[in-house]
Amino acid sequence: MTGRCTCGQVHYAMPRPMFTHCCHCSWCQRESGSAFALNAIVETAALRIEGDLESVRLPSASGKGQEVQRCPSCRVALFSHYAGAGRALAFVRVGTLDAPGACPPDVHIFTSTALPWVVIPEGVRRFENYYSTRAEWPADSLERRKMAIAAAS
């Protein structure tokens, strides 16, 4: 899968995501300027970046913050690192993919703060808050996650 920022100064390639979140928390709403954030989780080591990135630290609801990687020219956020897995995993903004339709969400999270006019389709996994990674992720994705975290340690 490939993607880029708006101005085209930064391009990236990534493998098939391990898992994709559609996060409806109020922090993601504010930071994205939208109703939710859609993040595809991949191993940071597997991301192939062409161009320079600017790293920006932002606060988060957990109090541990996140590190957002942006294009230094157009300032589009391309991916983030969260405290849980640190730099081992990248949460890639699905909207920056060249074909974002190929990466639908596996789960909708923090639906307790979803905007009232957002309609989540019936049958889609949804959680009022977060969820158990072990219970929801496919076995191969759990193994990829484990390997990425071990390699980054």
Stockholm file with secondary structure:
# STOCKHOLM 1.0

chainA/1-153         MTGRCTCGQVHYAMPRPMFTHCCHCSWCQRESGSAFALNAIVETAALRIEGDLESVRLPSASGKGQEVQRCPSCRVALFSHYAGAGRALAFVRVGTLDAPGACPPDVHIFTSTALPWVVIPEGVRRFENYYSTRAEWPADSLERRKMAIAAAS
#=GR chainA/1-153 SS CEEECSSSSCEEECCSCSEEEEECCHHHHHHHTSSCEEEEEEEGGGCEEESCCEEEEECCTTSSCEEEEECTTTCCEEEEEETTTGGGEEEEEGGGBSSGGGCCCSEEECGGGCCTTCCCCTTSCBCSSCCCHHHHSCHHHHHHHHHHHHHHC
#=GC SS_cons         CEEECSSSSCEEECCSCSEEEEECCHHHHHHHTSSCEEEEEEEGGGCEEESCCEEEEECCTTSSCEEEEECTTTCCEEEEEETTTGGGEEEEEGGGBSSGGGCCCSEEECGGGCCTTCCCCTTSCBCSSCCCHHHHSCHHHHHHHHHHHHHHC
//
